[in-house]
Amino acid sequence: MNVKNEKGQNVDWWFIYKLPKHVGSKDNDGGRYLYYDEKSTKLELSDLALTKNEGALYETLEEIFGKDKDQGYIVYNDENPDGDGDQQKRGHCKGILCFNKTKDTGIMLLHSVPRFPFKGELTLPDKELTYGQTFLCIELSGYDVIEDIAAQMLTQQNPEVNVKDSVLPKNIGKTEALYKLYHESDIEESKKPSTVKFKSKKGKDFQLVAKSKVWNDDFWIDLVAPTLKVDMDVESWRRGPVTPSKDKESPDEILDVINIDLAPIGLKDYTWKYTQDHAKWGVSVKKDEKKGKWVCVADINCMISQEKRGGGGICFKEPKLHDNLLSIISQTKEEK
């Protein structure tokens, strides 16, 4: 079980930014995407498509939904493929935890796509091609990291587990966090947020920052920015009242992204507005570069309504990816 790159080769981690439908060309059916992994020198437009049986997402999902009897996976999404709709009382979170206790391995895939995936679904469905989306996939240093993440989910994110499309092997004990998460038992939402610091298989540092609905404050302004001690620009889904860029709870500032333009990374006429984007990512601003070139990929938005939802995001330092993402932000909400 390994994270796979565009060519199906093993890789430590990757980041995908799906473009909104028709961006760059009318022929773009919503499957085009930007790709970056540990070996990349810049964020680049892939020649492949998320609608076809090819590329890093396809290859990695094929690994996740493998047939090893000791391999399990928990698929969670607040908008499930079975049509239950948005679970407002549960966490606003989407992803997959894949694990093999016997082989001491694990993979985490955090993404922003509603109603995805079914078990065995390896490409994006037609209904999810309209908007921009983000994916971050990491091969973890061991099974214990997956347990730490599952334990955090029981107290913070409270995800809607898609049980019928998940698999729990027989060797997962009843006292383990993964067992409780799969069965949605012993969930006690915390009044305080938490951070799980972990390493990828090759030793890269990541932080999973998460909050519960009980905490009842903004994820980006009141948690992520103060945790990293930086101001940030954030792209997220925004419909309805939005949180002020700065509030009394936090000394740090968040500016919402208004427009994206890929010209700085060599892609002319690839532009879109935040209303076309369901992605959830943030980067530390230029004036705070000395504090670290942080990239955060999340599953929760910067909106007042999201204060009453659990959710999380993975933050890490990656200078080249950071610079590329910061450069394509052509307007934030406070710029004229």
C-alpha positions in Angstrom: 0.0 0.0 0.0 1.7 3.2 -1.2 0.8 6.7 -2.4 1.3 6.8 -6.2 2.4 9.6 -8.4 1.2 10.4 -12.0 3.0 7.5 -13.4 2.0 5.0 -10.8 5.3 5.1 -9.0 5.6 5.3 -5.2 5.8 8.8 -3.7 5.7 10.2 -0.2 2.9 12.6 -0.7 1.1 14.7 -3.4 -1.2 17.8 -3.8 -3.9 18.2 -6.4 -5.8 21.3 -7.3 -8.7 20.5 -9.7 -9.6 23.4 -12.0 -13.2 24.5 -12.3 -15.1 23.3 -15.4 -14.3 25.3 -18.6 -11.3 27.1 -17.1 -8.5 27.5 -19.6 -10.7 26.0 -22.4 -14.3 25.2 -23.2 -13.0 21.6 -23.7 -12.1 21.3 -20.0 -14.9 19.1 -18.7 -13.8 19.6 -15.1 -11.2 16.9 -15.0 -8.1 19.1 -15.6 -5.9 19.7 -12.5 -2.6 21.1 -11.2 -0.2 18.6 -9.6 2.7 18.8 -7.1 4.6 16.2 -5.2 7.8 15.8 -3.2 9.9 15.7 -6.4 8.2 18.7 -8.1 9.9 22.0 -8.8 6.7 23.9 -9.4 2.9 23.5 -9.4 2.1 22.3 -13.0 -0.9 21.5 -15.1 -1.2 17.7 -15.5 -1.6 16.2 -19.0 -4.0 13.7 -17.4 -7.6 14.0 -16.2 -9.5 13.1 -13.0 -12.3 11.7 -15.2 -10.1 9.0 -16.7 -8.4 5.9 -15.4 -5.0 7.6 -15.0 -3.0 9.8 -12.8 -2.0 10.1 -9.1 -5.6 10.1 -7.7 -6.7 7.1 -9.7 -3.5 5.1 -9.0 -3.6 5.9 -5.3 -7.3 5.1 -4.9 -6.6 1.7 -6.6 -4.1 1.1 -3.9 -6.4 2.2 -1.1 -9.2 -0.1 -2.3 -6.9 -3.0 -2.5 -7.8 -6.7 -1.7 -5.3 -7.4 1.2 -7.4 -8.9 4.0 -5.5 -6.9 6.6 -6.0 -3.6 4.8 -8.8 -1.4 5.9 -10.2 2.1 5.0 -12.6 4.5 6.5 -14.4 6.7 4.0 -16.0 9.8 5.5 -17.9 12.6 3.9 -20.6 15.0 5.2 -22.3 14.6 1.8 -22.5 10.9 1.2 -22.9 9.1 -2.1 -26.1 7.4 -0.9 -27.9 10.8 -1.1 -28.4 11.4 2.6 -27.5 15.1 2.0 -25.4 17.4 4.1 -25.2 16.2 7.7 -25.3 19.5 9.5 -24.9 18.0 12.9 -21.7 16.2 11.9 -18.3 17.5 11.0 -17.8 19.3 7.7 -15.0 16.9 6.7 -14.2 14.7 3.7 -11.5 12.1 3.2 -10.2 8.5 3.6 -8.1 6.9 6.3 -6.4 3.7 4.9 -4.4 1.4 7.1 -2.8 -2.0 7.5 -2.0 -2.9 11.1 -0.1 -6.0 10.1 2.3 -4.1 7.8 2.4 -1.0 10.0 1.4 1.4 7.2 -1.2 4.0 6.6 -2.4 6.6 4.1 -4.5 9.8 4.7 -6.4 11.4 1.8 -8.0 14.8 2.7 -10.2 16.4 0.0 -13.1 18.7 -0.6 -15.3 16.7 -3.0 -18.9 16.0 -1.9 -20.4 12.5 -2.4 -17.0 10.9 -3.2 -15.9 8.2 -3.4 -18.0 5.0 -3.5 -16.0 1.9 -2.6 -14.0 1.2 -5.7 -14.7 4.6 -7.3 -11.5 5.8 -8.8 -12.5 8.8 -10.9 -14.6 11.8 -10.2 -18.3 11.5 -11.0 -20.0 13.8 -13.5 -21.9 15.6 -10.7 -18.7 16.8 -9.1 -16.9 18.3 -12.1 -18.2 21.9 -11.9 -16.2 23.5 -9.2 -12.5 23.7 -8.2 -11.4 21.1 -5.6 -8.3 20.2 -3.5 -6.7 16.9 -2.5 -3.8 16.1 -0.3 -2.6 12.6 0.1 0.2 11.4 2.5 1.8 8.1 3.2 2.2 8.0 6.9 5.2 6.8 9.0 3.1 4.0 10.6 -0.1 2.6 11.9 0.2 4.6 15.2 -0.2 7.8 13.2 -3.5 6.6 11.8 -4.6 5.8 15.4 -3.7 9.2 16.6 -5.7 10.8 13.7 -8.7 8.6 14.4 -8.6 9.5 18.1 -8.6 13.2 17.2 -11.6 12.7 14.9 -13.5 11.2 17.9 -13.1 14.4 19.9 -12.9 17.0 17.1 -14.1 16.4 13.5 -16.9 13.9 14.3 -17.0 12.8 10.6 -20.0 11.2 8.9 -18.5 7.7 8.2 -19.8 6.0 5.1 -19.9 2.6 6.7 -21.1 0.6 3.7 -18.1 1.8 1.6 -15.6 1.3 4.4 -13.8 -1.8 5.5 -12.6 -2.7 9.1 -10.4 -5.7 9.3 -10.9 -8.3 12.0 -7.6 -7.5 13.7 -8.7 -4.0 14.8 -9.6 -4.3 18.5 -12.6 -2.8 20.1 -10.5 -0.4 22.2 -8.8 1.1 19.2 -9.7 4.5 17.9 -10.3 3.2 14.4 -12.8 0.6 15.7 -14.7 3.4 17.6 -14.6 5.7 14.6 -16.0 3.0 12.2 -18.7 2.2 14.6 -19.2 5.9 15.6 -19.0 5.1 19.3 -17.4 7.0 22.2 -17.6 10.3 20.4 -16.9 13.1 22.9 -16.5 16.5 21.2 -13.9 18.7 22.9 -14.4 22.3 24.0 -10.7 22.9 22.9 -9.2 22.3 19.5 -6.2 20.0 19.0 -3.2 19.5 16.8 -1.8 16.1 15.8 1.8 16.5 14.7 3.0 13.6 12.5 5.6 12.6 9.9 5.2 11.1 6.5 6.9 7.8 5.7 10.0 9.7 4.5 10.0 12.0 7.5 8.3 15.2 6.3 6.6 17.1 9.1 2.8 17.7 9.0 0.3 19.1 11.4 -3.4 18.1 11.4 -5.2 21.0 13.1 -8.9 20.4 14.0 -11.8 21.8 15.9 -15.2 20.5 17.1 -18.6 22.2 16.8 -18.6 22.7 20.6 -15.6 25.1 20.3 -17.8 27.3 18.1 -15.2 29.6 16.6 -13.8 30.1 13.1 -11.4 27.4 12.0 -9.1 29.7 9.9 -9.1 32.9 11.8 -9.2 31.7 15.4 -7.3 28.4 15.0 -5.0 27.9 12.0 -3.6 31.4 11.9 -2.9 31.6 15.6 -1.5 28.1 15.7 1.0 28.9 13.0 1.4 32.5 14.2 1.0 34.0 10.7 -1.5 36.0 8.6 -3.0 34.0 5.8 -4.8 34.2 2.4 -7.5 31.6 2.2 -9.5 30.1 -0.7 -12.7 28.4 0.5 -16.4 27.9 -0.4 -18.3 31.0 0.7 -22.1 31.3 0.6 -23.8 33.5 3.1 -22.2 35.6 5.9 -18.4 35.4 6.2 -16.2 35.9 9.2 -14.4 39.2 9.5 -10.8 39.1 8.4 -9.7 39.7 12.0 -11.6 39.4 15.3 -11.0 39.9 19.0 -10.2 36.2 19.4 -7.1 36.2 17.2 -4.1 38.6 16.7 -3.7 37.2 13.2 -5.5 38.2 10.0 -7.2 36.1 7.3 -8.0 37.5 3.8 -10.4 35.6 1.6 -9.3 35.0 -2.0 -11.6 36.6 -4.6 -9.8 35.8 -7.9 -7.3 33.2 -9.1 -5.0 33.7 -12.1 -2.5 31.0 -13.2 -0.4 33.4 -15.4 2.4 33.6 -12.8 3.0 29.8 -13.1 2.9 30.0 -16.9 -0.7 29.4 -17.7 -2.3 32.4 -19.5 -6.1 32.7 -19.7 -6.6 30.3 -16.7 -8.6 32.5 -14.4 -11.6 32.0 -12.1 -13.6 33.6 -9.3 -14.0 32.1 -5.8 -17.7 31.4 -6.7 -16.4 28.7 -9.1 -14.2 27.1 -6.4 -15.1 24.5 -3.7 -11.4 24.1 -2.8 -10.2 24.8 0.8 -6.6 25.9 1.1 -4.5 28.7 2.7 -1.0 30.1 2.5 1.0 32.3 4.9 1.4 35.9 3.5 4.7 37.3 2.2 5.4 39.5 5.2 5.4 36.4 7.4 7.8 34.3 5.3 10.4 34.3 8.1 7.9 32.4 10.2 7.6 29.7 7.6 6.2 29.3 4.1 3.1 27.4 5.3 0.5 25.6 3.1 -2.7 24.4 4.6 -5.2 22.1 2.9 -8.5 21.6 4.7 -12.1 20.4 4.5 -13.8 23.3 6.3 -14.6 26.8 5.0 -14.1 30.3 6.3 -17.8 31.1 7.0 -19.8 32.0 10.1 -22.0 28.9 9.6 -18.9 26.7 9.8 -18.2 27.8 13.4 -20.9 25.3 14.4 -19.2 22.4 12.5 -16.2 20.3 13.2 -13.4 20.0 10.7 -9.7 20.1 10.1 -6.8 20.9 7.9 -3.3 19.7 7.3 -0.5 22.3 7.4 3.1 21.9 6.3 6.1 23.9 5.1 6.7 23.6 1.4 8.4 26.7 0.0 8.0 26.1 -3.8 4.3 25.1 -3.5 3.7 28.0 -1.2 5.2 30.5 -3.6 3.2 29.1 -6.5 -0.1 29.2 -4.6 0.6 32.7 -3.2 1.5 34.0 -6.7 -1.8 32.8 -8.3 -3.9 34.8 -5.9 -4.8 37.8 -8.0 -7.2 39.5 -5.6 -8.3 39.2 -2.0 -11.4 40.7 -0.4 -9.7 43.9 1.0 -7.9 44.8 -2.2 -9.3 47.3 -4.7 
